[in-house]
Amino acid sequence: MSDTKPLEQQLVLLRERFGERTLTQLRELLDRLSAWQPAQPPQPLLEEVNQLQHRLAGSSGTFGLTELGRQASAQELALKARLTPGKLADEGAAALLDQARHDLTLLMGLLQPPPQPVSVPPPQAPAAAEAGHELLVLGQRLSALADALLHYGYRVHTSSSQALQPSDWHDGLIMLTDDSQLQAATDWNRQQAMRAGGKAVPVLCAGAGTDFASRYQLAELGVDGLFTLPADVPELVERIERLRRERLDTGRARVLLLDDDEDLAERYRLVLTGAGMVARVLNRPEALMTELAEFRPDILLMDIHMPPWSGTTLARMVRFEPQWLSLPIVYLSSEQDRDRQLSALAQGADEFITKPISDERLIRTVSILCQRARQLGQLLSSDGLTGLLNHPHIKQALAQEHARVRRLGHATMVAMLDLDHFKRVNDTHGHATGDLVIRTLAHLLKRRLRHTDRLGRYGGEEFVAVLPDCEPDQARALFEQLCRDFAALNFHGPQQAFHVTVSVGLARLNDFTCAEQGLNAADSALYERKRLGRNGVTDYAETCLPESNE
């Protein structure tokens, strides 16, 4: 179904298609029930009836056919209880088949209810592209901090809570305040969020309150973080960037839907897409592992009953792969028995949603689980000093991107960066200052690279960047500007101010048969850059150096 039509129109068409398909299935089953002969085994035909009842019990309410779903659910439970081999023999096939014909005829009559309005969740406002790049700093005690943050490329506005105006508030803002301004600032923040129909912007508070009562009060006011003065600016910038990423990621979830009910899965996809997410539908599980590897979803929604497949078995199979151990898996089912739900959850899933589910609850559940999964994933994959991907995870990201390049053919660049004469920095100014230099380069890289780029600390003072959909000249221009900007920064050691430069090696990932070869090529280009005088960019394609065997 084309996404070019308005969401409400697409949902209406989908409801009509659901009704037509269901009517056809009911008629076909009724014809087969009427044509049944005593010489034929009744069990397979009755099981088909039961499967259709199960599907309608879970999906009808989503399309506004509430009574159809209620009747189908009652019929499903009644027939399931009579389908055990002993009861089937006791009651007789003819009686069960007559009851099945009566039940399906009743469902056909419920397919034409009075027209109901289609529920369309309000579209979520897209996150501002520059969310978190604009800071509002409140309080005289933070004036020096405001000046320091300017050097990190933020647009910093200073004020007092008494001078704030409605026009000062927007969804992409992040507020920093001292405790003297906190109450007025948070009250103003909530008021402006209500006026604009959005969420309050993140707030970081400077203060000395480290006791339980003080921290509890900050949390009660809705503060997102506490920092002390004088501030560790790189650490504070990392926290600002984390808030910025979370703000940008809201609604950007990548959702994989596995459900053999095509109409229902398509409705879920439309609703989630309308909320700003990227959703993909899979109706047959045979391609599940391939789809996971290619699409790399943030969450997997799957039906439990997809004969001959079992959702609980599929969830356990997905967990065989270590990379999917933290993937949120949510079961979608019309199963009402809580004990069976808990048993299903024990097989490897994180949540159980009973069909039918409202559009609003679906969006909220997916958003909450994805945000929590991202937070945990970042903790597991991040380098402790810089917050970038750590060594194993940046290599994994590179391998995944190389696989995508081989399938899709787009251009991808890999860059290896190294701080020049870094041992001299540590020896002259101390390791604490050296750590500050590393973190500053990490923050600068995060600010310059795109949301789709992958960035990691390879080890020590070395970094790796993976840039999909990027040509060599684009990568060169980006990193040459970064080299100039980084060299212009002033660092302050215990004795004196100093500057540090960075060298960059580039390689086009498409030119190599495996990811490791591409990384080695970028490393070779980096060392050629060092030989040529450091502080600049060298592309492997221009040097044609032999690849390292290490």
C-alpha positions in Angstrom: 0.0 0.0 0.0 1.4 3.4 -1.0 2.4 5.8 1.8 1.7 8.8 -0.4 -2.0 8.9 0.6 -3.0 10.6 3.9 -2.8 8.2 6.9 -6.5 8.4 7.6 -7.3 7.4 4.0 -4.8 4.5 4.1 -6.4 3.2 7.3 -9.9 3.3 5.8 -8.8 1.4 2.8 -7.0 -1.1 5.0 -10.2 -1.7 7.0 -12.1 -2.2 3.8 -9.5 -4.7 2.6 -9.6 -6.5 5.9 -13.4 -6.9 5.7 -13.3 -8.2 2.1 -10.5 -10.7 2.8 -12.2 -12.0 6.0 -15.6 -12.3 4.1 -13.9 -14.4 1.4 -12.2 -16.6 4.0 -15.5 -17.2 5.9 -17.3 -18.1 2.7 -14.6 -20.5 1.6 -14.6 -22.3 4.9 -18.4 -22.5 5.0 -18.4 -24.1 1.5 -15.9 -26.7 2.7 -17.9 -27.4 5.8 -21.0 -27.9 3.8 -19.1 -30.2 1.4 -17.6 -32.4 4.2 -18.2 -36.1 3.8 -18.1 -38.6 6.8 -15.2 -40.5 5.2 -13.0 -37.4 5.6 -11.2 -36.7 8.9 -12.8 -33.6 10.6 -9.9 -32.5 12.7 -7.9 -30.5 10.0 -10.9 -28.6 8.8 -12.0 -27.7 12.4 -8.5 -26.6 13.2 -8.6 -24.2 10.2 -11.9 -22.8 11.6 -10.3 -22.4 15.0 -7.2 -20.6 13.5 -9.5 -18.1 11.7 -11.4 -17.5 14.9 -8.1 -16.9 16.7 -7.0 -14.4 14.0 -10.3 -12.5 14.1 -10.3 -12.4 17.9 -7.0 -10.6 17.8 -7.4 -8.3 14.8 -11.0 -7.3 14.5 -11.0 -4.8 17.3 -8.1 -3.0 15.8 -10.2 -2.3 12.7 -13.2 -1.1 14.8 -15.1 -4.4 14.6 -15.3 -4.9 18.4 -18.3 -7.3 18.5 -16.8 -9.5 15.7 -13.7 -9.8 17.8 -15.6 -10.6 21.0 -17.7 -13.3 19.3 -14.6 -14.8 17.6 -12.8 -15.0 20.9 -15.6 -16.8 22.6 -16.0 -19.2 19.7 -12.3 -19.9 19.6 -12.1 -20.9 23.2 -15.2 -23.1 23.0 -14.0 -25.0 19.9 -10.5 -25.3 21.2 -11.8 -27.1 24.3 -13.8 -29.6 22.2 -10.9 -30.3 19.8 -9.1 -32.7 22.1 -9.1 -36.2 20.6 -11.3 -37.7 23.3 -13.9 -35.0 23.2 -14.0 -34.9 19.4 -14.8 -38.6 19.4 -17.4 -38.3 22.2 -19.3 -35.3 20.7 -19.2 -36.5 17.1 -17.8 -34.8 14.1 -21.2 -33.9 12.6 -22.3 -32.0 15.6 -19.0 -30.0 15.8 -19.2 -29.2 12.1 -22.8 -28.0 12.4 -21.8 -25.7 15.3 -18.8 -24.4 13.2 -21.1 -23.5 10.3 -23.5 -21.7 12.8 -20.5 -19.8 14.3 -19.0 -18.7 11.0 -22.4 -17.6 9.7 -22.8 -15.4 12.8 -19.3 -13.9 12.2 -20.3 -13.1 8.6 -23.3 -11.1 9.9 -21.0 -9.1 12.1 -18.8 -7.9 9.3 -21.1 -5.1 8.3 -21.4 -2.9 11.4 -22.4 0.8 11.3 -19.5 2.9 10.0 -17.1 4.0 12.7 -14.5 6.8 12.6 -11.0 5.6 12.1 -8.8 6.4 15.0 -5.7 8.2 13.8 -3.1 9.1 16.5 -1.9 12.7 16.3 1.3 13.0 14.3 4.4 13.5 16.5 6.2 16.7 15.8 9.6 15.8 14.3 12.6 16.5 16.5 14.4 19.6 15.7 17.5 18.9 13.5 19.6 21.0 15.8 18.0 19.7 19.1 20.4 20.3 21.9 22.8 22.6 20.0 21.1 25.6 21.7 21.6 26.1 25.4 19.8 28.4 27.8 22.1 29.1 30.8 20.4 30.7 33.9 22.2 32.2 36.9 25.2 34.4 37.4 27.3 31.6 38.9 27.2 29.9 35.4 28.5 32.8 33.4 32.1 31.3 33.1 30.6 28.0 32.1 28.5 29.6 29.4 31.7 31.1 27.9 33.4 27.7 28.0 30.5 26.0 26.2 30.7 28.5 23.3 34.0 26.8 22.3 32.2 23.5 21.8 30.0 25.0 19.1 26.8 25.5 21.1 24.6 28.5 20.7 24.5 29.7 24.3 21.9 32.2 25.6 22.3 33.6 29.1 19.4 35.0 31.2 17.7 34.9 34.6 14.5 33.1 35.3 12.7 36.5 35.8 13.6 37.7 32.3 12.4 34.6 30.5 9.8 35.0 27.7 7.6 32.4 25.9 9.6 33.0 22.8 12.8 31.7 24.6 11.3 28.2 24.8 11.5 25.7 22.0 11.5 21.9 21.8 15.2 21.7 20.8 16.5 23.6 23.8 18.5 22.3 26.7 18.5 24.3 30.0 21.4 24.7 32.5 20.6 26.4 35.7 22.0 26.9 39.2 19.9 26.0 42.2 19.0 29.6 42.9 17.0 29.8 39.6 15.8 26.2 39.6 12.2 26.4 40.9 11.3 29.4 38.7 13.0 27.8 35.7 11.3 24.4 36.0 7.9 26.1 36.5 8.4 28.2 33.4 9.6 25.2 31.5 6.4 23.2 32.3 4.2 26.1 31.5 5.7 26.7 28.1 5.6 23.0 27.3 1.9 22.9 28.0 1.4 26.0 25.9 3.2 24.5 23.0 1.6 21.0 23.4 5.0 19.3 23.9 7.3 17.8 26.5 9.3 20.0 28.8 12.9 20.5 27.7 15.8 18.8 29.5 17.2 20.6 32.6 20.6 20.2 34.2 21.2 21.8 37.5 24.4 23.0 39.1 24.5 22.7 42.9 26.2 21.3 45.9 23.3 19.2 47.1 24.5 15.7 47.3 22.4 14.4 50.2 19.3 12.2 49.6 16.8 14.9 50.4 18.3 17.4 48.0 18.6 14.9 45.2 15.0 13.7 45.8 13.8 17.3 45.5 15.6 17.8 42.2 14.1 14.6 40.8 10.7 15.7 42.0 11.1 19.0 40.1 11.8 17.0 36.9 15.5 17.7 36.7 17.4 15.5 34.3 20.8 15.7 35.9 23.0 17.3 38.6 26.5 18.7 38.2 28.9 20.4 40.6 30.9 23.6 40.2 33.5 24.2 39.0 32.2 22.0 36.2 34.1 19.3 34.4 33.2 20.8 31.0 34.0 17.8 28.8 32.0 15.6 31.1 29.1 18.1 31.1 29.2 18.3 27.3 29.0 14.5 27.2 25.8 14.7 29.3 24.4 17.4 27.1 25.1 15.2 24.0 23.5 12.2 25.6 20.3 14.3 26.3 20.5 15.6 22.7 20.7 12.0 21.3 17.8 10.8 23.4 15.7 13.8 22.3 16.6 13.2 18.6 16.0 9.4 19.0 12.4 9.9 20.3 10.1 8.4 17.7 13.0 7.2 15.5 12.6 3.6 16.5 13.2 0.9 13.8 10.5 -1.7 14.3 10.3 -5.1 12.7 6.8 -6.6 12.7 6.4 -10.3 12.3 2.8 -11.4 11.9 1.1 -13.7 9.4 -2.0 -11.5 9.4 -1.0 -9.2 6.6 -3.8 -6.6 7.1 -3.2 -6.2 10.8 0.6 -6.0 10.4 0.1 -3.3 7.7 -2.1 -1.3 10.0 0.5 -1.5 12.8 3.1 -0.4 10.2 1.1 2.6 9.1 0.4 3.7 12.7 4.0 3.5 13.7 5.2 5.2 10.5 2.7 8.0 11.2 4.3 8.5 14.6 7.7 9.0 12.9 9.1 5.5 13.3 10.6 3.3 10.6 8.6 0.0 10.4 9.1 -3.0 8.3 6.7 -6.0 7.9 7.6 -9.7 7.6 4.7 -12.1 7.1 6.7 -15.3 7.0 9.4 -16.2 9.6 11.8 -18.0 7.3 13.5 -14.7 6.4 13.6 -13.5 10.0 17.3 -13.8 10.7 18.3 -12.2 7.4 15.9 -9.4 8.0 17.3 -8.8 11.5 20.8 -8.6 10.1 19.9 -6.2 7.3 17.3 -4.0 8.9 18.9 -4.0 12.4 15.7 -3.1 14.3 15.4 -1.5 17.7 12.5 -3.7 18.6 10.8 -6.9 17.3 7.0 -7.2 17.5 5.8 -10.7 16.8 2.6 -12.8 16.9 2.7 -15.9 19.0 0.5 -18.1 16.8 1.6 -18.3 13.2 0.9 -21.9 12.3 3.0 -23.9 11.7 5.4 -21.5 13.5 5.4 -20.6 17.2 6.4 -17.1 18.2 7.9 -18.3 21.5 10.2 -20.8 19.6 11.2 -18.0 17.2 12.1 -15.7 20.1 14.3 -18.4 21.7 15.9 -19.0 18.3 16.7 -15.2 17.9 18.4 -15.3 21.3 20.9 -17.9 20.0 22.8 -15.0 18.5 24.7 -12.9 21.1 24.1 -9.7 19.2 20.3 -10.0 19.7 20.4 -10.8 23.4 19.4 -7.2 24.2 16.9 -6.8 21.4 13.4 -6.0 22.9 11.0 -8.7 21.8 7.3 -8.0 22.3 4.6 -10.7 21.8 1.3 -9.7 20.1 -1.5 -12.2 20.8 -5.1 -12.5 21.7 -4.2 -15.0 24.4 -6.0 -13.9 27.6 -4.7 -16.5 30.1 -2.1 -14.7 32.3 -0.3 -18.0 33.2 0.2 -18.7 29.5 1.4 -15.2 28.9 4.0 -15.5 31.7 5.1 -18.9 30.3 5.5 -17.3 26.9 7.5 -14.4 28.4 9.9 -16.9 30.0 10.8 -18.1 26.5 12.9 -14.9 25.7 10.5 -11.9 25.3 10.3 -8.7 27.2 6.6 -7.7 27.0 3.2 -9.2 26.2 0.6 -7.1 24.4 -2.9 -8.5 24.2 -4.7 -7.9 21.0 -6.5 -5.8 20.1 -4.2 -2.9 21.1 -5.0 0.8 20.7 -2.9 2.9 18.4 -1.8 5.1 21.3 -0.7 2.2 23.5 1.2 0.6 20.6 3.2 3.8 19.9 3.8 4.4 23.6 5.0 0.8 24.3 7.3 0.8 21.4 8.8 4.2 22.2 9.4 3.3 25.9 11.0 -0.1 25.2 13.2 1.3 22.5 14.5 4.2 24.6 15.3 1.9 27.5 17.0 -0.6 25.1 19.1 2.2 23.6 20.2 3.4 27.0 21.3 -0.1 28.1 22.9 -0.7 24.7 25.0 2.4 24.9 26.2 1.4 28.4 27.3 -2.0 27.1 28.9 -0.7 23.9 30.4 2.6 25.0 34.0 3.5 25.8 34.1 4.8 29.4 36.2 7.9 28.7 34.6 9.2 25.6 31.1 7.7 25.4 31.9 6.5 21.8 31.6 2.9 20.7 34.4 0.8 22.3 36.9 -1.3 20.3 34.8 -4.5 19.8 31.6 -2.5 18.9 33.2 -0.2 16.4 34.7 -3.2 14.6 31.3 -4.9 14.6 29.7 -1.7 13.2 32.4 -1.7 10.5 31.7 -5.3 9.6 28.0 -4.7 9.5 28.4 -1.7 7.2 30.7 -3.7 4.9 28.0 -6.3 4.6 25.5 -3.6 3.7 27.9 -2.2 1.1 28.3 -5.6 -0.5 24.5 -5.9 -0.8 23.4 -2.4 -1.7 26.5 -0.9 -3.4 26.5 2.5 -1.8 29.8 4.3 -1.2 31.1 4.1 2.4 34.3 5.7 3.8 36.3 4.5 6.8 38.6 6.9 8.6 41.3 6.3 11.2 42.3 9.2 13.3 45.3 9.6 15.7 46.3 12.5 18.0 49.8 13.7 17.0 52.7 13.5 19.6 50.2 12.4 22.2 52.8 10.8 24.5 54.4 14.2 24.7 51.1 15.6 26.0 50.9 13.0 28.7 54.5 13.4 29.7 54.5 17.2 29.8 51.0 18.0 31.1 49.9 14.8 32.9 47.4 12.0 32.1 44.4 13.9 33.3 45.1 16.6 30.7 45.7 13.9 28.1 42.3 12.5 28.9 40.8 15.9 28.5 42.3 16.2 25.0 40.9 12.7 24.0 37.5 13.6 25.2 37.5 17.0 23.4 38.4 15.3 20.1 35.6 12.8 20.7 33.0 15.6 21.4 34.2 17.5 18.3 33.8 14.4 16.2 30.3 13.7 17.5 29.2 17.2 16.7 30.6 17.1 13.1 29.4 13.6 12.1 25.9 12.7 11.0 23.4 10.7 13.1 23.9 7.7 10.7 27.7 7.7 11.0 29.4 5.3 13.4 32.2 6.5 15.6 34.4 4.6 18.1 37.5 4.8 20.1 39.8 2.2 18.7 42.3 2.4 21.5 44.4 4.9 23.3 44.4 8.1 21.2 43.1 6.4 18.0 39.6 6.7 16.7 37.6 5.1 13.8 34.7 6.6 11.9 32.4 4.8 9.5 30.6 7.1 7.1 27.9 5.4 4.9 26.7 7.1 1.7 29.8 9.3 1.6 32.2 9.9 -1.3 36.0 10.3 -0.8 35.9 14.1 -1.6 33.2 14.6 1.0 35.1 12.7 3.7 38.3 14.6 2.9 36.6 18.0 3.1 35.0 17.0 6.4 38.1 15.8 8.1 40.3 18.6 6.7 38.0 21.1 8.4 38.0 19.1 11.6 41.8 19.1 11.6 42.0 22.8 11.2 39.4 23.4 14.0 40.9 21.0 16.4 44.4 22.5 15.9 43.0 25.9 16.8 41.7 24.8 20.2 43.6 26.0 23.3 44.3 23.4 26.0 45.5 24.4 29.4 48.0 22.3 31.3 49.2 22.8 34.8 52.1 25.0 33.6 51.1 26.4 30.2 48.6 26.5 27.3 49.2 24.2 24.3 47.8 23.0 21.0 47.3 19.5 19.7 46.9 18.3 16.1 45.3 15.2 14.6 46.2 13.0 11.6 43.6 11.2 9.5 43.8 8.2 7.1 40.9 7.4 4.7 39.9 4.4 2.8 36.9 3.5 0.6 35.3 0.4 2.2 33.8 -0.7 -1.2 37.3 -1.4 -2.5 38.0 -4.3 -0.1 36.7 -7.8 0.1 36.4 -7.7 3.9 36.0 -5.0 6.6 39.4 -5.7 8.1 41.2 -4.9 4.9 39.4 -1.6 4.7 40.5 -0.8 8.2 44.1 -1.7 7.5 44.1 0.5 4.5 42.9 3.5 6.5 45.6 2.7 9.0 48.2 2.6 6.3 47.0 6.0 5.0 47.2 7.3 8.5 50.8 6.4 8.8 51.6 7.9 5.5 50.0 11.1 6.8 52.3 10.9 9.8 55.3 10.5 7.4 54.2 13.5 5.4 54.1 15.8 8.5 50.9 15.0 10.4 48.0 17.4 11.0 46.0 16.6 7.8 44.2 13.9 5.8 45.6 11.2 3.4 43.5 8.9 1.3 44.7 5.3 0.8 43.6 5.4 -2.9 46.2 8.2 -3.5 49.1 6.4 -1.9 48.6 2.8 -3.2 50.6 1.6 -0.2 50.8 -2.2 0.4 48.3 -3.2 3.0 49.4 -4.1 6.5 49.3 -7.8 7.4 48.8 -7.1 11.0 
